[in-house]
């Protein structure tokens, strides 16, 4: 994770996925994401794709693909908590067609019943995501 920016009612964070393997890989389509608790159990998640959200990116060994995570910090009218408790302990990311996943650990407020917007895969970081 790197950079990001806040806005009234939410924030955006940049994420980079690096190919640590020895062969070229193809990230094709959208990424599947799920909020998880500290034990890795699924929490309510309402993921949507933004800006097309679907793209194809070829990563050579050591190459990195980038995307954005946008989430709200305001609870929905029927959510109780201060705000959106309990917080998620991570976001499990699975590239479609791969089957393997990774978890971005942290304390994430997943407001709006776990609402998260996933941006398209990019070959370089979006310059608007502040370092």
N, CA, C and O atoms as a Tinker XYZ file with bonds, in Angstrom:
   524  protein
     1  N      0.854000   -1.167000    0.000000    73     2
     2  CA     0.000000    0.000000    0.000000    64     1     3
     3  C      0.898000    1.227000    0.000000    63     2     4     5
     4  O      1.999000    1.217000    0.550000    81     3
     5  N      0.411000    2.258000   -0.615000    73     3     6
     6  CA     1.153000    3.505000   -0.625000    64     5     7
     7  C      0.185000    4.635000   -0.881000    63     6     8     9
     8  O     -0.885000    4.464000   -1.465000    81     7
     9  N      0.597000    5.771000   -0.429000    73     7    10
    10  CA    -0.140000    6.988000   -0.729000    64     9    11
    11  C     -1.610000    6.927000   -0.384000    63    10    12    13
    12  O     -2.062000    6.056000    0.360000    81    11
    13  N     -2.315000    7.835000   -0.919000    73    11    14
    14  CA    -3.738000    7.915000   -0.691000    64    13    15
    15  C     -4.160000    9.348000   -0.495000    63    14    16    17
    16  O     -3.342000   10.268000   -0.501000    81    15
    17  N     -5.429000    9.515000   -0.324000    73    15    18
    18  CA    -5.956000   10.855000   -0.146000    64    17    19
    19  C     -7.320000   10.732000    0.511000    63    18    20    21
    20  O     -8.068000    9.795000    0.235000    81    19
    21  N     -7.634000   11.659000    1.362000    73    19    22
    22  CA    -8.937000   11.673000    2.013000    64    21    23
    23  C     -9.874000   12.634000    1.314000    63    22    24    25
    24  O     -9.445000   13.552000    0.615000    81    23
    25  N    -11.143000   12.412000    1.511000    73    23    26
    26  CA   -12.171000   13.309000    1.005000    64    25    27
    27  C    -13.321000   13.262000    1.996000    63    26    28    29
    28  O    -13.355000   12.391000    2.865000    81    27
    29  N    -14.241000   14.168000    1.878000    73    27    30
    30  CA   -15.368000   14.210000    2.808000    64    29    31
    31  C    -16.113000   12.880000    2.762000    63    30    32    33
    32  O    -16.742000   12.549000    1.758000    81    31
    33  N    -16.040000   12.128000    3.843000    73    31    34
    34  CA   -16.759000   10.870000    3.945000    64    33    35
    35  C    -15.998000    9.639000    3.510000    63    34    36    37
    36  O    -16.586000    8.559000    3.451000    81    35
    37  N    -14.689000    9.751000    3.194000    73    35    38
    38  CA   -13.964000    8.556000    2.792000    64    37    39
    39  C    -12.510000    8.810000    2.471000    63    38    40    41
    40  O    -11.968000    9.874000    2.766000    81    39
    41  N    -11.886000    7.815000    1.860000    73    39    42
    42  CA   -10.486000    7.937000    1.467000    64    41    43
    43  C    -10.176000    6.977000    0.330000    63    42    44    45
    44  O    -10.901000    6.010000    0.096000    81    43
    45  N     -9.087000    7.262000   -0.371000    73    43    46
    46  CA    -8.590000    6.395000   -1.435000    64    45    47
    47  C     -7.153000    6.023000   -1.093000    63    46    48    49
    48  O     -6.386000    6.858000   -0.614000    81    47
    49  N     -6.792000    4.772000   -1.340000    73    47    50
    50  CA    -5.452000    4.268000   -1.070000    64    49    51
    51  C     -4.937000    3.579000   -2.321000    63    50    52    53
    52  O     -5.688000    2.863000   -2.983000    81    51
    53  N     -3.679000    3.780000   -2.655000    73    51    54
    54  CA    -3.044000    3.083000   -3.767000    64    53    55
    55  C     -2.488000    1.753000   -3.292000    63    54    56    57
    56  O     -1.957000    1.651000   -2.186000    81    55
    57  N     -2.612000    0.735000   -4.133000    73    55    58
    58  CA    -2.089000   -0.594000   -3.817000    64    57    59
    59  C     -1.290000   -1.078000   -5.016000    63    58    60    61
    60  O     -1.700000   -0.904000   -6.164000    81    59
    61  N     -0.148000   -1.686000   -4.736000    73    59    62
    62  CA     0.670000   -2.277000   -5.787000    64    61    63
    63  C      0.779000   -3.778000   -5.581000    63    62    64    65
    64  O      1.027000   -4.235000   -4.465000    81    63
    65  N      0.594000   -4.554000   -6.650000    73    63    66
    66  CA     0.777000   -5.999000   -6.631000    64    65    67
    67  C      2.021000   -6.318000   -7.447000    63    66    68    69
    68  O      2.092000   -5.994000   -8.632000    81    67
    69  N      3.008000   -6.956000   -6.809000    73    67    70
    70  CA     4.276000   -7.248000   -7.469000    64    69    71
    71  C      4.374000   -8.727000   -7.806000    63    70    72    73
    72  O      4.057000   -9.582000   -6.979000    81    71
    73  N      4.811000   -9.022000   -9.017000    73    71    74
    74  CA     5.046000  -10.401000   -9.445000    64    73    75
    75  C      6.365000  -10.859000   -8.825000    63    74    76    77
    76  O      7.437000  -10.430000   -9.251000    81    75
    77  N      6.285000  -11.725000   -7.826000    73    75    78
    78  CA     7.488000  -12.236000   -7.156000    64    77    79
    79  C      7.938000  -13.560000   -7.755000    63    78    80    81
    80  O      8.915000  -14.147000   -7.288000    81    79
    81  N      7.244000  -14.037000   -8.776000    73    79    82
    82  CA     7.598000  -15.297000   -9.419000    64    81    83
    83  C      8.711000  -15.132000  -10.427000    63    82    84    85
    84  O      9.227000  -14.032000  -10.626000    81    83
    85  N      9.079000  -16.233000  -11.063000    73    83    86
    86  CA    10.167000  -16.224000  -12.037000    64    85    87
    87  C      9.669000  -16.173000  -13.476000    63    86    88    89
    88  O     10.475000  -16.139000  -14.405000    81    87
    89  N      8.351000  -16.168000  -13.674000    73    87    90
    90  CA     7.814000  -16.078000  -15.023000    64    89    91
    91  C      6.797000  -14.944000  -15.106000    63    90    92    93
    92  O      6.289000  -14.463000  -14.092000    81    91
    93  N      6.517000  -14.534000  -16.330000    73    91    94
    94  CA     5.557000  -13.465000  -16.572000    64    93    95
    95  C      4.160000  -13.933000  -16.170000    63    94    96    97
    96  O      3.785000  -15.082000  -16.403000    81    95
    97  N      3.403000  -13.029000  -15.566000    73    95    98
    98  CA     2.016000  -13.371000  -15.235000    64    97    99
    99  C      1.090000  -12.338000  -15.863000    63    98   100   101
   100  O      1.479000  -11.204000  -16.141000    81    99
   101  N     -0.137000  -12.769000  -16.073000    73    99   102
   102  CA    -1.149000  -11.924000  -16.679000    64   101   103
   103  C     -2.253000  -11.693000  -15.658000    63   102   104   105
   104  O     -2.907000  -12.637000  -15.215000    81   103
   105  N     -2.455000  -10.432000  -15.288000    73   103   106
   106  CA    -3.600000  -10.078000  -14.459000    64   105   107
   107  C     -4.690000   -9.668000  -15.433000    63   106   108   109
   108  O     -4.554000   -8.677000  -16.150000    81   107
   109  N     -5.754000  -10.424000  -15.455000    73   107   110
   110  CA    -6.798000  -10.192000  -16.424000    64   109   111
   111  C     -8.137000  -10.037000  -15.723000    63   110   112   113
   112  O     -8.524000  -10.872000  -14.905000    81   111
   113  N     -8.827000   -8.981000  -16.044000    73   111   114
   114  CA   -10.124000   -8.736000  -15.439000    64   113   115
   115  C     -9.987000   -8.012000  -14.121000    63   114   116   117
   116  O     -8.957000   -7.402000  -13.835000    81   115
   117  N    -11.018000   -8.084000  -13.334000    73   115   118
   118  CA   -11.060000   -7.364000  -12.071000    64   117   119
   119  C    -10.467000   -8.214000  -10.957000    63   118   120   121
   120  O    -10.282000   -9.423000  -11.103000    81   119
   121  N    -10.179000   -7.562000   -9.859000    73   119   122
   122  CA    -9.715000   -8.240000   -8.660000    64   121   123
   123  C    -10.910000   -8.500000   -7.757000    63   122   124   125
   124  O    -11.793000   -7.652000   -7.631000    81   123
   125  N    -10.939000   -9.664000   -7.132000    73   123   126
   126  CA   -11.962000   -9.950000   -6.132000    64   125   127
   127  C    -11.421000   -9.537000   -4.779000    63   126   128   129
   128  O    -10.286000   -9.870000   -4.438000    81   127
   129  N    -12.217000   -8.816000   -4.003000    73   127   130
   130  CA   -11.787000   -8.366000   -2.681000    64   129   131
   131  C    -12.852000   -8.690000   -1.640000    63   130   132   133
   132  O    -14.049000   -8.638000   -1.922000    81   131
   133  N    -12.400000   -9.025000   -0.435000    73   131   134
   134  CA   -13.287000   -9.363000    0.669000    64   133   135
   135  C    -12.672000   -8.826000    1.952000    63   134   136   137
   136  O    -11.497000   -9.076000    2.222000    81   135
   137  N    -13.437000   -8.098000    2.741000    73   135   138
   138  CA   -12.993000   -7.688000    4.072000    64   137   139
   139  C    -12.948000   -8.934000    4.953000    63   138   140   141
   140  O    -13.829000   -9.788000    4.861000    81   139
   141  N    -11.915000   -9.046000    5.817000    73   139   142
   142  CA   -11.788000  -10.197000    6.716000    64   141   143
   143  C    -11.496000   -9.721000    8.133000    63   142   144   145
   144  O    -10.985000   -8.622000    8.350000    81   143
   145  N    -11.843000  -10.595000    9.109000    73   143   146
   146  CA   -11.514000  -10.302000   10.501000    64   145   147
   147  C    -10.117000  -10.842000   10.812000    63   146   148   149
   148  O     -9.442000  -11.347000    9.914000    81   147
   149  N     -9.674000  -10.744000   12.060000    73   147   150
   150  CA    -8.323000  -11.145000   12.444000    64   149   151
   151  C     -8.055000  -12.631000   12.197000    63   150   152   153
   152  O     -6.902000  -13.031000   12.039000    81   151
   153  N     -9.113000  -13.452000   12.163000    73   151   154
   154  CA    -8.947000  -14.886000   11.894000    64   153   155
   155  C     -9.085000  -15.218000   10.414000    63   154   156   157
   156  O     -9.046000  -16.389000   10.036000    81   155
   157  N     -9.246000  -14.208000    9.580000    73   155   158
   158  CA    -9.375000  -14.425000    8.146000    64   157   159
   159  C    -10.777000  -14.753000    7.677000    63   158   160   161
   160  O    -10.971000  -15.098000    6.511000    81   159
   161  N    -11.765000  -14.653000    8.564000    73   159   162
   162  CA   -13.156000  -14.923000    8.180000    64   161   163
   163  C    -13.740000  -13.728000    7.437000    63   162   164   165
   164  O    -13.460000  -12.572000    7.753000    81   163
   165  N    -14.551000  -14.041000    6.452000    73   163   166
   166  CA   -15.196000  -13.026000    5.618000    64   165   167
   167  C    -16.110000  -12.127000    6.454000    63   166   168   169
   168  O    -16.859000  -12.600000    7.309000    81   167
   169  N    -16.030000  -10.831000    6.190000    73   167   170
   170  CA   -16.937000   -9.841000    6.764000    64   169   171
   171  C    -17.819000   -9.304000    5.641000    63   170   172   173
   172  O    -17.507000   -9.515000    4.469000    81   171
   173  N    -18.914000   -8.616000    5.969000    73   171   174
   174  CA   -19.741000   -8.041000    4.894000    64   173   175
   175  C    -18.887000   -7.188000    3.956000    63   174   176   177
   176  O    -18.125000   -6.324000    4.389000    81   175
   177  N    -19.037000   -7.455000    2.676000    73   175   178
   178  CA   -18.272000   -6.745000    1.650000    64   177   179
   179  C    -19.195000   -6.403000    0.499000    63   178   180   181
   180  O    -19.928000   -7.259000    0.005000    81   179
   181  N    -19.159000   -5.158000    0.078000    73   179   182
   182  CA   -19.928000   -4.701000   -1.088000    64   181   183
   183  C    -18.944000   -4.036000   -2.043000    63   182   184   185
   184  O    -18.790000   -2.815000   -2.047000    81   183
   185  N    -18.279000   -4.864000   -2.856000    73   183   186
   186  CA   -17.253000   -4.359000   -3.772000    64   185   187
   187  C    -17.849000   -3.990000   -5.119000    63   186   188   189
   188  O    -18.684000   -4.715000   -5.660000    81   187
   189  N    -17.417000   -2.866000   -5.651000    73   187   190
   190  CA   -17.802000   -2.446000   -6.993000    64   189   191
   191  C    -16.551000   -2.034000   -7.756000    63   190   192   193
   192  O    -15.523000   -1.707000   -7.162000    81   191
   193  N    -16.652000   -2.053000   -9.066000    73   191   194
   194  CA   -15.550000   -1.666000   -9.935000    64   193   195
   195  C    -15.775000   -0.251000  -10.429000    63   194   196   197
   196  O    -16.881000    0.097000  -10.844000    81   195
   197  N    -14.736000    0.566000  -10.386000    73   195   198
   198  CA   -14.849000    1.946000  -10.858000    64   197   199
   199  C    -14.028000    2.144000  -12.124000    63   198   200   201
   200  O    -13.132000    1.355000  -12.423000    81   199
   201  N    -14.334000    3.183000  -12.852000    73   199   202
   202  CA   -13.577000    3.547000  -14.057000    64   201   203
   203  C    -13.369000    2.356000  -14.982000    63   202   204   205
   204  O    -12.267000    2.153000  -15.492000    81   203
   205  N    -14.388000    1.591000  -15.196000    73   203   206
   206  CA   -14.246000    0.394000  -16.021000    64   205   207
   207  C    -13.838000   -0.792000  -15.172000    63   206   208   209
   208  O    -14.374000   -1.887000  -15.343000    81   207
   209  N    -12.890000   -0.595000  -14.249000    73   207   210
   210  CA   -12.495000   -1.600000  -13.289000    64   209   211
   211  C    -11.935000   -2.882000  -13.853000    63   210   212   213
   212  O    -11.336000   -3.663000  -13.113000    81   211
   213  N    -12.108000   -3.122000  -15.114000    73   211   214
   214  CA   -11.606000   -4.348000  -15.726000    64   213   215
   215  C    -10.522000   -3.973000  -16.725000    63   214   216   217
   216  O    -10.727000   -3.137000  -17.604000    81   215
   217  N     -9.391000   -4.595000  -16.574000    73   215   218
   218  CA    -8.289000   -4.334000  -17.479000    64   217   219
   219  C     -7.374000   -5.550000  -17.465000    63   218   220   221
   220  O     -7.512000   -6.436000  -16.622000    81   219
   221  N     -6.463000   -5.580000  -18.382000    73   219   222
   222  CA    -5.488000   -6.662000  -18.455000    64   221   223
   223  C     -4.105000   -6.049000  -18.350000    63   222   224   225
   224  O     -3.810000   -5.037000  -18.986000    81   223
   225  N     -3.265000   -6.668000  -17.548000    73   223   226
   226  CA    -1.925000   -6.150000  -17.323000    64   225   227
   227  C     -0.956000   -7.317000  -17.274000    63   226   228   229
   228  O     -1.164000   -8.267000  -16.520000    81   227
   229  N      0.102000   -7.253000  -18.073000    73   227   230
   230  CA     1.142000   -8.281000  -18.077000    64   229   231
   231  C      2.270000   -7.819000  -17.169000    63   230   232   233
   232  O      2.805000   -6.721000  -17.326000    81   231
   233  N      2.624000   -8.678000  -16.214000    73   231   234
   234  CA     3.697000   -8.337000  -15.276000    64   233   235
   235  C      4.870000   -9.283000  -15.459000    63   234   236   237
   236  O      4.737000  -10.494000  -15.284000    81   235
   237  N      6.014000   -8.729000  -15.811000    73   235   238
   238  CA     7.246000   -9.514000  -15.853000    64   237   239
   239  C      7.697000   -9.771000  -14.416000    63   238   240   241
   240  O      7.219000   -9.103000  -13.498000    81   239
   241  N      8.601000  -10.718000  -14.203000    73   239   242
   242  CA     9.109000  -10.932000  -12.845000    64   241   243
   243  C      9.624000   -9.616000  -12.256000    63   242   244   245
   244  O     10.414000   -8.913000  -12.886000    81   243
   245  N      9.177000   -9.298000  -11.059000    73   243   246
   246  CA     9.555000   -8.052000  -10.402000    64   245   247
   247  C      8.675000   -6.873000  -10.766000    63   246   248   249
   248  O      8.765000   -5.817000  -10.140000    81   247
   249  N      7.821000   -7.039000  -11.774000    73   247   250
   250  CA     6.937000   -5.951000  -12.196000    64   249   251
   251  C      5.772000   -5.759000  -11.229000    63   250   252   253
   252  O      5.362000   -6.688000  -10.533000    81   251
   253  N      5.250000   -4.532000  -11.201000    73   251   254
   254  CA     4.158000   -4.205000  -10.287000    64   253   255
   255  C      2.991000   -3.604000  -11.048000    63   254   256   257
   256  O      3.175000   -2.766000  -11.931000    81   255
   257  N      1.796000   -4.035000  -10.701000    73   255   258
   258  CA     0.558000   -3.455000  -11.202000    64   257   259
   259  C     -0.116000   -2.695000  -10.068000    63   258   260   261
   260  O     -0.001000   -3.088000   -8.907000    81   259
   261  N     -0.807000   -1.629000  -10.385000    73   259   262
   262  CA    -1.368000   -0.735000   -9.375000    64   261   263
   263  C     -2.877000   -0.597000   -9.546000    63   262   264   265
   264  O     -3.402000   -0.685000  -10.656000    81   263
   265  N     -3.560000   -0.381000   -8.430000    73   263   266
   266  CA    -4.988000   -0.084000   -8.458000    64   265   267
   267  C     -5.331000    0.723000   -7.213000    63   266   268   269
   268  O     -4.520000    0.838000   -6.294000    81   267
   269  N     -6.521000    1.274000   -7.192000    73   267   270
   270  CA    -6.948000    2.086000   -6.048000    64   269   271
   271  C     -8.050000    1.377000   -5.276000    63   270   272   273
   272  O     -8.834000    0.609000   -5.834000    81   271
   273  N     -8.087000    1.657000   -3.976000    73   271   274
   274  CA    -9.169000    1.222000   -3.084000    64   273   275
   275  C     -9.831000    2.478000   -2.564000    63   274   276   277
   276  O     -9.163000    3.324000   -1.968000    81   275
   277  N    -11.113000    2.618000   -2.772000    73   275   278
   278  CA   -11.850000    3.758000   -2.234000    64   277   279
   279  C    -12.885000    3.220000   -1.270000    63   278   280   281
   280  O    -13.656000    2.320000   -1.603000    81   279
   281  N    -12.897000    3.777000   -0.074000    73   279   282
   282  CA   -13.868000    3.316000    0.922000    64   281   283
   283  C    -14.426000    4.507000    1.673000    63   282   284   285
   284  O    -13.776000    5.544000    1.811000    81   283
   285  N    -15.628000    4.336000    2.148000    73   283   286
   286  CA   -16.294000    5.382000    2.899000    64   285   287
   287  C    -16.013000    5.267000    4.383000    63   286   288   289
   288  O    -15.697000    4.190000    4.886000    81   287
   289  N    -16.131000    6.380000    5.073000    73   287   290
   290  CA   -15.931000    6.388000    6.522000    64   289   291
   291  C    -17.196000    6.791000    7.266000    63   290   292   293
   292  O    -17.176000    6.990000    8.480000    81   291
   293  N    -18.292000    6.910000    6.531000    73   291   294
   294  CA   -19.564000    7.272000    7.138000    64   293   295
   295  C    -20.454000    6.034000    7.183000    63   294   296   297
   296  O    -20.657000    5.381000    6.159000    81   295
   297  N    -20.994000    5.700000    8.377000    73   295   298
   298  CA   -21.854000    4.526000    8.453000    64   297   299
   299  C    -23.161000    4.724000    7.693000    63   298   300   301
   300  O    -23.664000    5.840000    7.562000    81   299
   301  N    -23.693000    3.616000    7.198000    73   299   302
   302  CA   -25.023000    3.646000    6.589000    64   301   303
   303  C    -26.043000    3.876000    7.701000    63   302   304   305
   304  O    -25.740000    3.686000    8.879000    81   303
   305  N    -27.240000    4.281000    7.326000    73   303   306
   306  CA   -28.266000    4.634000    8.308000    64   305   307
   307  C    -28.582000    3.491000    9.266000    63   306   308   309
   308  O    -28.941000    3.734000   10.418000    81   307
   309  N    -28.452000    2.238000    8.801000    73   307   310
   310  CA   -28.791000    1.109000    9.668000    64   309   311
   311  C    -27.573000    0.442000   10.309000    63   310   312   313
   312  O    -27.699000   -0.642000   10.879000    81   311
   313  N    -26.393000    1.072000   10.227000    73   311   314
   314  CA   -25.200000    0.538000   10.877000    64   313   315
   315  C    -25.020000    1.190000   12.239000    63   314   316   317
   316  O    -25.103000    2.410000   12.382000    81   315
   317  N    -24.775000    0.361000   13.220000    73   315   318
   318  CA   -24.448000    0.863000   14.553000    64   317   319
   319  C    -22.945000    0.748000   14.740000    63   318   320   321
   320  O    -22.306000   -0.072000   14.082000    81   319
   321  N    -22.380000    1.537000   15.605000    73   319   322
   322  CA   -20.947000    1.469000   15.842000    64   321   323
   323  C    -20.345000    2.833000   15.812000    63   322   324   325
   324  O    -21.026000    3.826000   15.554000    81   323
   325  N    -19.049000    2.883000   16.079000    73   323   326
   326  CA   -18.389000    4.167000   16.246000    64   325   327
   327  C    -17.139000    4.298000   15.402000    63   326   328   329
   328  O    -16.062000    4.083000   15.958000    81   327
   329  N    -17.162000    4.613000   14.177000    73   327   330
   330  CA   -18.148000    4.239000   13.174000    64   329   331
   331  C    -17.766000    2.882000   12.594000    63   330   332   333
   332  O    -16.585000    2.544000   12.521000    81   331
   333  N    -18.726000    2.139000   12.200000    73   331   334
   334  CA   -18.547000    0.890000   11.457000    64   333   335
   335  C    -17.707000   -0.137000   12.215000    63   334   336   337
   336  O    -16.801000   -0.743000   11.642000    81   335
   337  N    -17.999000   -0.328000   13.479000    73   335   338
   338  CA   -17.294000   -1.324000   14.274000    64   337   339
   339  C    -17.996000   -2.664000   14.170000    63   338   340   341
   340  O    -19.210000   -2.699000   13.970000    81   339
   341  N    -17.275000   -3.768000   14.299000    73   339   342
   342  CA   -15.835000   -3.795000   14.508000    64   341   343
   343  C    -15.105000   -3.543000   13.189000    63   342   344   345
   344  O    -15.628000   -3.857000   12.120000    81   343
   345  N    -13.910000   -2.982000   13.262000    73   343   346
   346  CA   -13.169000   -2.746000   12.025000    64   345   347
   347  C    -12.677000   -4.060000   11.430000    63   346   348   349
   348  O    -12.473000   -5.044000   12.142000    81   347
   349  N    -12.494000   -4.057000   10.132000    73   347   350
   350  CA   -11.892000   -5.213000    9.463000    64   349   351
   351  C    -10.406000   -5.241000    9.808000    63   350   352   353
   352  O     -9.792000   -4.195000   10.018000    81   351
   353  N     -9.832000   -6.443000    9.864000    73   351   354
   354  CA    -8.404000   -6.599000   10.146000    64   353   355
   355  C     -7.588000   -6.694000    8.862000    63   354   356   357
   356  O     -6.358000   -6.668000    8.901000    81   355
   357  N     -8.270000   -6.805000    7.727000    73   355   358
   358  CA    -7.563000   -6.895000    6.465000    64   357   359
   359  C     -8.516000   -6.950000    5.291000    63   358   360   361
   360  O     -9.731000   -7.074000    5.445000    81   359
   361  N     -7.928000   -6.855000    4.117000    73   359   362
   362  CA    -8.667000   -6.966000    2.862000    64   361   363
   363  C     -8.005000   -8.073000    2.058000    63   362   364   365
   364  O     -6.850000   -7.944000    1.654000    81   363
   365  N     -8.741000   -9.176000    1.819000    73   363   366
   366  CA    -8.204000  -10.285000    1.030000    64   365   367
   367  C     -8.415000   -9.968000   -0.446000    63   366   368   369
   368  O     -9.532000   -9.677000   -0.876000    81   367
   369  N     -7.325000  -10.026000   -1.218000    73   367   370
   370  CA    -7.344000   -9.698000   -2.643000    64   369   371
   371  C     -7.003000  -10.954000   -3.429000    63   370   372   373
   372  O     -5.989000  -11.602000   -3.169000    81   371
   373  N     -7.853000  -11.294000   -4.391000    73   371   374
   374  CA    -7.624000  -12.468000   -5.229000    64   373   375
   375  C     -7.733000  -12.058000   -6.689000    63   374   376   377
   376  O     -8.810000  -11.658000   -7.130000    81   375
   377  N     -6.638000  -12.145000   -7.455000    73   375   378
   378  CA    -6.749000  -11.901000   -8.892000    64   377   379
   379  C     -7.607000  -13.000000   -9.516000    63   378   380   381
   380  O     -7.379000  -14.181000   -9.256000    81   379
   381  N     -8.578000  -12.630000  -10.324000    73   379   382
   382  CA    -9.466000  -13.619000  -10.951000    64   381   383
   383  C     -8.669000  -14.550000  -11.854000    63   382   384   385
   384  O     -7.771000  -14.128000  -12.581000    81   383
   385  N     -9.024000  -15.826000  -11.784000    73   383   386
   386  CA    -8.365000  -16.818000  -12.614000    64   385   387
   387  C     -7.090000  -17.349000  -12.004000    63   386   388   389
   388  O     -6.478000  -18.260000  -12.563000    81   387
   389  N     -6.666000  -16.802000  -10.857000    73   387   390
   390  CA    -5.422000  -17.236000  -10.244000    64   389   391
   391  C     -5.685000  -18.184000   -9.094000    63   390   392   393
   392  O     -5.029000  -19.220000   -8.986000    81   391
   393  N     -6.631000  -17.851000   -8.234000    73   391   394
   394  CA    -6.948000  -18.690000   -7.094000    64   393   395
   395  C     -6.150000  -18.362000   -5.845000    63   394   396   397
   396  O     -6.619000  -18.614000   -4.735000    81   395
   397  N     -4.965000  -17.810000   -5.999000    73   395   398
   398  CA    -4.166000  -17.425000   -4.844000    64   397   399
   399  C     -4.573000  -16.031000   -4.402000    63   398   400   401
   400  O     -4.965000  -15.197000   -5.218000    81   399
   401  N     -4.478000  -15.789000   -3.110000    73   399   402
   402  CA    -4.846000  -14.474000   -2.597000    64   401   403
   403  C     -3.806000  -13.990000   -1.609000    63   402   404   405
   404  O     -2.940000  -14.744000   -1.165000    81   403
   405  N     -3.912000  -12.723000   -1.279000    73   403   406
   406  CA    -3.074000  -12.119000   -0.258000    64   405   407
   407  C     -3.972000  -11.233000    0.580000    63   406   408   409
   408  O     -5.047000  -10.825000    0.141000    81   407
   409  N     -3.521000  -10.937000    1.795000    73   407   410
   410  CA    -4.308000  -10.095000    2.690000    64   409   411
   411  C     -3.515000   -8.842000    3.028000    63   410   412   413
   412  O     -2.392000   -8.919000    3.526000    81   411
   413  N     -4.114000   -7.685000    2.751000    73   411   414
   414  CA    -3.553000   -6.419000    3.200000    64   413   415
   415  C     -4.022000   -6.236000    4.632000    63   414   416   417
   416  O     -5.208000   -6.015000    4.878000    81   415
   417  N     -3.103000   -6.328000    5.570000    73   415   418
   418  CA    -3.477000   -6.229000    6.975000    64   417   419
   419  C     -3.512000   -4.779000    7.420000    63   418   420   421
   420  O     -2.779000   -3.935000    6.902000    81   419
   421  N     -4.364000   -4.507000    8.374000    73   419   422
   422  CA    -4.491000   -3.171000    8.930000    64   421   423
   423  C     -5.821000   -3.074000    9.646000    63   422   424   425
   424  O     -6.573000   -4.046000    9.708000    81   423
   425  N     -6.107000   -1.922000   10.178000    73   423   426
   426  CA    -7.407000   -1.679000   10.792000    64   425   427
   427  C     -8.196000   -0.827000    9.821000    63   426   428   429
   428  O     -7.920000    0.362000    9.659000    81   427
   429  N     -9.168000   -1.429000    9.180000    73   427   430
   430  CA    -9.929000   -0.782000    8.125000    64   429   431
   431  C    -11.356000   -0.569000    8.591000    63   430   432   433
   432  O    -12.003000   -1.516000    9.037000    81   431
   433  N    -11.850000    0.626000    8.499000    73   431   434
   434  CA   -13.262000    0.905000    8.745000    64   433   435
   435  C    -13.986000    0.663000    7.424000    63   434   436   437
   436  O    -13.834000    1.426000    6.470000    81   435
   437  N    -14.767000   -0.396000    7.382000    73   435   438
   438  CA   -15.466000   -0.789000    6.165000    64   437   439
   439  C    -16.929000   -0.365000    6.269000    63   438   440   441
   440  O    -17.821000   -1.200000    6.419000    81   439
   441  N    -17.157000    0.928000    6.187000    73   439   442
   442  CA   -18.501000    1.478000    6.358000    64   441   443
   443  C    -19.388000    1.169000    5.155000    63   442   444   445
   444  O    -18.920000    0.723000    4.108000    81   443
   445  N    -20.685000    1.422000    5.341000    73   443   446
   446  CA   -21.637000    1.180000    4.253000    64   445   447
   447  C    -21.766000   -0.296000    3.948000    63   446   448   449
   448  O    -21.864000   -0.691000    2.786000    81   447
   449  N    -21.767000   -1.125000    5.003000    73   447   450
   450  CA   -21.873000   -2.579000    4.851000    64   449   451
   451  C    -20.701000   -3.139000    4.065000    63   450   452   453
   452  O    -20.872000   -4.030000    3.232000    81   451
   453  N    -19.511000   -2.616000    4.331000    73   451   454
   454  CA   -18.306000   -3.123000    3.691000    64   453   455
   455  C    -18.058000   -2.580000    2.302000    63   454   456   457
   456  O    -17.368000   -3.210000    1.500000    81   455
   457  N    -18.613000   -1.415000    2.008000    73   455   458
   458  CA   -18.471000   -0.836000    0.661000    64   457   459
   459  C    -17.011000   -0.524000    0.361000    63   458   460   461
   460  O    -16.321000    0.108000    1.160000    81   459
   461  N    -16.557000   -0.973000   -0.791000    73   459   462
   462  CA   -15.215000   -0.668000   -1.286000    64   461   463
   463  C    -15.284000   -0.624000   -2.806000    63   462   464   465
   464  O    -15.918000   -1.468000   -3.439000    81   463
   465  N    -14.623000    0.370000   -3.378000    73   463   466
   466  CA   -14.569000    0.515000   -4.830000    64   465   467
   467  C    -13.149000    0.215000   -5.283000    63   466   468   469
   468  O    -12.182000    0.717000   -4.710000    81   467
   469  N    -13.035000   -0.607000   -6.314000    73   467   470
   470  CA   -11.749000   -1.045000   -6.841000    64   469   471
   471  C    -11.534000   -0.389000   -8.197000    63   470   472   473
   472  O    -12.360000   -0.529000   -9.100000    81   471
   473  N    -10.429000    0.321000   -8.335000    73   471   474
   474  CA   -10.099000    0.955000   -9.608000    64   473   475
   475  C     -9.447000   -0.029000  -10.569000    63   474   476   477
   476  O     -9.100000   -1.141000  -10.171000    81   475
   477  N     -9.275000    0.361000  -11.821000    73   475   478
   478  CA    -8.673000   -0.524000  -12.817000    64   477   479
   479  C     -7.192000   -0.748000  -12.544000    63   478   480   481
   480  O     -6.539000    0.062000  -11.886000    81   479
   481  N     -6.671000   -1.858000  -13.059000    73   479   482
   482  CA    -5.243000   -2.134000  -12.966000    64   481   483
   483  C     -4.482000   -1.165000  -13.866000    63   482   484   485
   484  O     -4.880000   -0.922000  -15.005000    81   483
   485  N     -3.389000   -0.617000  -13.347000    73   483   486
   486  CA    -2.573000    0.347000  -14.080000    64   485   487
   487  C     -1.116000   -0.111000  -14.085000    63   486   488   489
   488  O     -0.666000   -0.785000  -13.158000    81   487
   489  N     -0.387000    0.256000  -15.130000    73   487   490
   490  CA     1.027000   -0.106000  -15.220000    64   489   491
   491  C      1.914000    0.779000  -14.358000    63   490   492   493
   492  O      3.050000    0.407000  -14.062000    81   491
   493  N      1.421000    1.942000  -13.949000    73   491   494
   494  CA     2.186000    2.838000  -13.080000    64   493   495
   495  C      1.231000    3.464000  -12.080000    63   494   496   497
   496  O      0.027000    3.531000  -12.329000    81   495
   497  N      1.761000    3.927000  -10.940000    73   495   498
   498  CA     0.873000    4.510000   -9.945000    64   497   499
   499  C      0.191000    5.776000  -10.454000    63   498   500   501
   500  O      0.783000    6.559000  -11.197000    81   499
   501  N     -1.030000    5.959000  -10.054000    73   499   502
   502  CA    -1.757000    7.181000  -10.381000    64   501   503
   503  C     -1.077000    8.337000   -9.651000    63   502   504   505
   504  O     -0.923000    8.284000   -8.431000    81   503
   505  N     -0.667000    9.384000  -10.378000    73   503   506
   506  CA     0.040000   10.489000   -9.721000    64   505   507
   507  C     -0.808000   11.246000   -8.688000    63   506   508   509
   508  O     -0.265000   12.010000   -7.890000    81   507
   509  N     -2.118000   11.044000   -8.696000    73   507   510
   510  CA    -2.948000   11.739000   -7.724000    64   509   511
   511  C     -2.947000   11.027000   -6.362000    63   510   512   513
   512  O     -3.472000   11.567000   -5.388000    81   511
   513  N     -2.366000    9.823000   -6.284000    73   511   514
   514  CA    -2.250000    9.128000   -5.001000    64   513   515
   515  C     -0.986000    9.614000   -4.328000    63   514   516   517
   516  O      0.114000    9.207000   -4.702000    81   515
   517  N     -1.123000   10.455000   -3.371000    73   515   518
   518  CA     0.020000   11.077000   -2.726000    64   517   519
   519  C      0.867000   10.044000   -2.016000    63   518   520   521
   520  O      0.344000    9.145000   -1.358000    81   519
   521  N      2.183000   10.173000   -2.150000    73   519   522
   522  CA     3.121000    9.253000   -1.480000    64   521   523
   523  C      3.137000    9.497000    0.010000    63   522   524
   524  O      3.864000    8.821000    0.738000    81   523
